[in-house]
Amino acid sequence: MKNKRKVTLYSTEFGYKAVFNAMASPCEVLINSTDKYIAKKVAHAVATEAWRIEDKYSRYLDTSVCSKINASNGDVVAIDGETLKLLEFAKQCYNISNGLFDITSGVLRNAWKFDGSVNVPEKNQIAPLLSKVGFDKILLLANSITLQPGMEIDLGGIGKEYAVDTSLLIAKKLTDIPVLINFGGDISVSGKQYTDQPWHIGIDPPDFENKQPLMVSINGGSIATSGDARRYLLKNGQRYSHILNPKTGFPLLNAPKSITVAAPNCIQAGFIATLALLQGEYAENFLKKQDIGHWCIW
């Protein structure tokens, strides 16, 4: 995989755009400068950080931290400080959401295949998996983590957003030039463009083939989107989102198709967007109570 990794740099009307792939997503870095040397330096530093996070935490790589934890079969696994902080954040999300945001719920994918088909699993396929779900079953210590046999963790719900945040910090250390980082729709900007204009960002609606993108403008901070634009099931006219309620093992019905949230950092925006989706038909009321910038598509 590493041999196929490359960064391509393009000149644009506002400076430079770098594109690459990481974490199963198209990624781009917009650098608001005509200085090609700086643009190339920032682009490669951001891509290197994205690939570092992917290598370390992707559950699809046998050598990753997540894979080693998931293969532990009840044994104690040593973890470093960065991993501890991510897991502690995941634990906070679990507690704040009363168990709705749960990184151990990835095991439910053994029953669900969100491929746009009509193959909705039966309750008897899901019930055995629920006993392996629950962050409260994890023993998390300062230097180690222990899962019960059969349990798994999946940092996919926060990993990409975390990579956006750490990449932006790296870009800021290299330059004060305005930069936008976009990893598959999870976005952070370092500030306004040099023209004192905000960044204008298009968000694909769930049925993006038939609708124009939702246009969002931000001067700083981050936005993240959660929804079923590309991963869902459709049966008897009912759309089943890939966002699952870990307590029931089923998607909440009547939820918005897509929620975009603005927040100071990307990992926070992603958590709130996902948690809002899990409120189902009450998602918009939940977001209004948070007094936070948001956009819902039903």
C-alpha positions as CSV (number, residue, x, y, z in Angstrom):
1,M,0.0,0.0,0.0
2,K,2.8,2.4,0.9
3,N,4.3,2.1,-2.5
4,K,1.1,3.4,-4.1
5,R,1.0,6.5,-1.9
6,K,1.7,9.8,-3.6
7,V,0.8,13.4,-3.4
8,T,-0.2,15.4,-6.5
9,L,0.1,19.2,-6.5
10,Y,-2.0,21.5,-8.7
11,S,-1.8,25.2,-9.3
12,T,-5.2,27.0,-8.7
13,E,-6.6,30.5,-8.8
14,F,-6.1,30.8,-5.0
15,G,-2.8,29.1,-4.7
16,Y,-2.2,25.3,-4.7
17,K,-4.2,22.2,-4.2
18,A,-2.7,18.9,-3.1
19,V,-4.6,15.6,-3.5
20,F,-3.9,12.1,-2.2
21,N,-5.8,9.1,-0.7
22,A,-5.8,8.0,2.9
23,M,-8.2,6.2,5.3
24,A,-10.3,5.0,2.4
25,S,-11.0,8.6,1.5
26,P,-10.0,11.2,-1.1
27,C,-8.0,13.9,0.7
28,E,-7.1,17.4,-0.3
29,V,-5.1,20.3,1.1
30,L,-5.7,23.8,-0.1
31,I,-2.8,26.2,0.4
32,N,-3.7,29.9,-0.1
33,S,-0.3,30.8,-1.5
34,T,1.6,31.0,-4.8
35,D,4.8,29.8,-3.1
36,K,5.2,26.3,-4.5
37,Y,8.0,25.4,-2.1
38,I,5.8,26.1,1.0
39,A,2.8,24.4,-0.7
40,K,4.7,21.3,-1.4
41,K,6.2,21.2,2.1
42,V,2.8,21.6,3.8
43,A,1.1,19.1,1.4
44,H,3.6,16.3,2.1
45,A,3.7,16.9,5.8
46,V,-0.1,16.6,6.0
47,A,-0.2,13.5,3.8
48,T,2.5,11.9,5.9
49,E,0.5,12.6,9.1
50,A,-2.7,11.1,7.5
51,W,-0.8,8.0,6.5
52,R,0.7,7.7,10.0
53,I,-2.7,7.8,11.6
54,E,-4.0,5.3,9.1
55,D,-1.1,2.9,9.7
56,K,-1.4,3.1,13.4
57,Y,-5.2,2.8,13.9
58,S,-6.9,1.3,10.8
59,R,-8.7,-1.9,11.7
60,Y,-8.0,-3.1,8.1
61,L,-4.3,-3.4,8.7
62,D,-3.0,-6.4,10.7
63,T,-0.1,-4.4,12.0
64,S,-2.2,-1.5,13.5
65,V,-2.8,-0.9,17.2
66,C,-6.5,-1.6,16.7
67,S,-5.9,-4.9,15.1
68,K,-3.5,-6.0,17.8
69,I,-6.1,-5.0,20.5
70,N,-8.9,-6.8,18.6
71,A,-6.8,-10.0,18.3
72,S,-5.9,-10.0,22.0
73,N,-8.7,-12.5,23.0
74,G,-8.9,-11.1,26.6
75,D,-5.2,-10.5,27.1
76,V,-3.7,-7.3,28.3
77,V,-2.4,-5.0,25.5
78,A,0.2,-2.3,26.2
79,I,-0.7,1.2,24.7
80,D,1.2,4.4,24.3
81,G,0.1,7.9,25.4
82,E,-1.5,8.9,22.1
83,T,-3.6,5.8,22.0
84,L,-4.6,6.4,25.6
85,K,-5.8,9.9,24.8
86,L,-7.9,8.7,21.9
87,L,-9.5,5.9,24.0
88,E,-10.2,8.3,26.8
89,F,-11.9,10.6,24.3
90,A,-13.9,7.7,23.1
91,K,-14.9,6.8,26.7
92,Q,-16.0,10.4,27.2
93,C,-18.2,10.2,24.1
94,Y,-19.7,6.9,25.4
95,N,-20.5,8.5,28.7
96,I,-21.8,11.8,27.4
97,S,-24.0,9.9,24.9
98,N,-25.3,7.4,27.4
99,G,-23.8,4.6,25.4
100,L,-25.1,5.7,22.0
101,F,-21.6,6.5,20.7
102,D,-19.6,3.3,21.2
103,I,-16.4,2.3,19.5
104,T,-17.1,-1.3,20.4
105,S,-20.2,-1.4,18.2
106,G,-18.1,-2.2,15.1
107,V,-18.7,-5.9,15.7
108,L,-22.2,-5.4,14.5
109,R,-20.8,-5.2,10.9
110,N,-20.8,-9.0,11.1
111,A,-24.6,-8.8,10.6
112,W,-24.9,-5.6,8.6
113,K,-23.6,-5.1,5.0
114,F,-24.4,-1.6,3.9
115,D,-24.2,-2.1,0.2
116,G,-27.4,-0.4,-1.0
117,S,-29.2,-3.8,-1.2
118,V,-32.4,-5.0,0.6
119,N,-30.5,-7.4,2.9
120,V,-31.7,-6.2,6.3
121,P,-30.6,-8.7,9.0
122,E,-33.1,-10.4,11.3
123,K,-33.1,-9.8,15.1
124,N,-31.7,-13.3,15.8
125,Q,-28.6,-12.5,13.7
126,I,-28.0,-9.3,15.8
127,A,-28.8,-10.5,19.3
128,P,-25.7,-12.6,19.8
129,L,-23.5,-9.7,18.8
130,L,-24.9,-7.3,21.4
131,S,-23.2,-9.2,24.2
132,K,-19.9,-8.1,22.7
133,V,-20.8,-4.4,22.6
134,G,-20.3,-1.9,25.4
135,F,-17.3,0.4,26.3
136,D,-18.1,-0.2,29.9
137,K,-16.9,-3.8,29.5
138,I,-13.4,-2.5,28.7
139,L,-10.6,-2.2,31.3
140,L,-8.7,0.9,30.3
141,L,-5.6,1.8,32.4
142,A,-2.8,4.4,31.9
143,N,-0.6,2.0,30.0
144,S,-2.9,-0.8,28.8
145,I,-6.3,-1.9,27.6
146,T,-8.1,-5.3,28.1
147,L,-11.1,-6.4,26.0
148,Q,-13.3,-9.3,26.8
149,P,-12.9,-12.2,24.4
150,G,-14.8,-11.6,21.2
151,M,-14.9,-7.8,21.6
152,E,-13.4,-5.3,19.1
153,I,-12.8,-1.6,18.9
154,D,-13.1,0.5,15.8
155,L,-11.8,4.0,15.8
156,G,-13.3,4.8,12.4
157,G,-15.8,7.1,14.0
158,I,-13.1,9.5,15.4
159,G,-9.9,8.5,13.6
160,K,-10.3,10.5,10.4
161,E,-11.4,13.6,12.3
162,Y,-8.5,13.2,14.7
163,A,-6.1,13.0,11.7
164,V,-7.6,16.3,10.4
165,D,-6.9,18.0,13.7
166,T,-3.3,16.7,14.1
167,S,-2.6,17.5,10.4
168,L,-3.8,21.1,10.8
169,L,-1.5,21.6,13.8
170,I,1.4,20.4,11.8
171,A,0.5,22.8,8.9
172,K,0.3,25.7,11.3
173,K,3.8,24.9,12.7
174,L,5.1,25.1,9.1
175,T,3.5,28.3,8.0
176,D,0.9,31.0,8.8
177,I,-0.4,30.8,5.3
178,P,-4.2,30.0,5.2
179,V,-4.7,26.3,4.8
180,L,-7.8,24.1,4.4
181,I,-7.6,20.3,5.1
182,N,-10.3,18.0,3.8
183,F,-10.2,14.3,4.5
184,G,-13.3,12.8,2.9
185,G,-15.6,15.6,4.0
186,D,-14.1,16.1,7.5
187,I,-12.6,19.6,7.2
188,S,-10.6,22.1,9.2
189,V,-9.3,25.5,8.2
190,S,-6.5,27.6,9.8
191,G,-8.3,30.9,9.2
192,K,-9.8,33.2,6.5
193,Q,-8.2,33.3,3.1
194,Y,-5.8,36.2,2.3
195,T,-8.6,38.1,0.6
196,D,-10.3,38.2,4.1
197,Q,-13.0,35.9,2.6
198,P,-14.3,32.7,4.2
199,W,-13.8,29.3,2.7
200,H,-16.8,28.1,0.7
201,I,-17.3,24.4,1.0
202,G,-19.8,22.2,-0.9
203,I,-21.4,19.3,1.1
204,D,-22.8,16.5,-1.0
205,P,-26.5,15.7,-0.1
206,P,-27.4,12.0,0.3
207,D,-29.0,11.8,-3.1
208,F,-26.1,13.9,-4.6
209,E,-26.8,12.7,-8.1
210,N,-30.0,14.7,-8.2
211,K,-29.3,17.7,-6.0
212,Q,-26.8,20.5,-5.8
213,P,-24.3,20.5,-3.0
214,L,-25.1,22.3,0.2
215,M,-22.8,25.4,0.4
216,V,-21.2,26.2,3.8
217,S,-18.9,29.1,4.6
218,I,-16.4,29.0,7.5
219,N,-13.8,31.5,8.6
220,G,-12.0,29.1,11.0
221,G,-12.5,25.9,12.9
222,S,-13.9,22.7,11.5
223,I,-17.0,21.0,10.0
224,A,-17.8,17.3,9.9
225,T,-20.7,15.4,8.2
226,S,-22.4,12.2,9.2
227,G,-25.0,10.5,7.2
228,D,-25.9,7.7,4.8
229,A,-25.0,9.3,1.5
230,R,-23.0,6.2,0.3
231,R,-23.6,3.5,2.9
232,Y,-27.2,2.3,3.5
233,L,-29.8,-0.4,2.8
234,L,-33.1,0.2,1.1
235,K,-36.0,-2.2,1.7
236,N,-39.7,-1.7,1.0
237,G,-39.1,2.1,0.7
238,Q,-37.3,2.3,4.0
239,R,-33.8,3.6,4.1
240,Y,-31.5,2.0,6.8
241,S,-28.5,4.2,7.7
242,H,-25.1,2.7,8.5
243,I,-25.2,4.7,11.8
244,L,-26.3,1.9,14.3
245,N,-27.8,2.2,17.7
246,P,-25.3,0.1,19.7
247,K,-28.0,-0.7,22.3
248,T,-30.4,-2.3,19.8
249,G,-28.1,-3.2,16.9
250,F,-30.4,-1.4,14.5
251,P,-30.3,2.0,12.8
252,L,-32.7,4.6,14.2
253,L,-35.4,5.2,11.6
254,N,-36.7,8.7,10.6
255,A,-33.3,10.3,11.2
256,P,-31.9,13.0,8.9
257,K,-30.1,11.6,5.9
258,S,-27.2,13.9,6.6
259,I,-26.0,16.2,9.4
260,T,-23.1,18.7,9.1
261,V,-21.8,20.3,12.3
262,A,-19.4,23.2,12.8
263,A,-17.1,23.1,15.9
264,P,-13.7,24.4,17.1
265,N,-12.1,21.1,16.1
266,C,-12.9,18.3,13.8
267,I,-13.1,15.4,16.3
268,Q,-15.7,17.3,18.3
269,A,-17.7,18.2,15.2
270,G,-17.7,14.5,14.1
271,F,-18.9,13.3,17.5
272,I,-21.7,15.8,17.7
273,A,-22.9,15.0,14.1
274,T,-23.0,11.3,14.7
275,L,-24.6,11.7,18.1
276,A,-27.3,14.0,16.6
277,L,-28.1,11.3,13.9
278,L,-28.6,8.8,16.7
279,Q,-31.4,11.1,18.1
280,G,-33.5,10.0,15.1
281,E,-36.4,12.3,14.4
282,Y,-35.3,14.5,17.3
283,A,-31.9,15.2,15.8
284,E,-32.6,18.9,14.9
285,N,-34.0,19.7,18.4
286,F,-30.9,18.1,19.9
287,L,-28.6,20.3,17.8
288,K,-30.5,23.5,18.6
289,K,-30.0,22.8,22.3
290,Q,-26.3,22.5,21.7
291,D,-26.2,26.1,20.3
292,I,-23.8,25.0,17.6
293,G,-23.7,25.6,13.8
294,H,-25.4,22.8,12.0
295,W,-27.1,21.9,8.7
296,C,-29.6,19.0,8.4
297,I,-30.8,17.3,5.2
298,W,-33.9,15.1,5.6
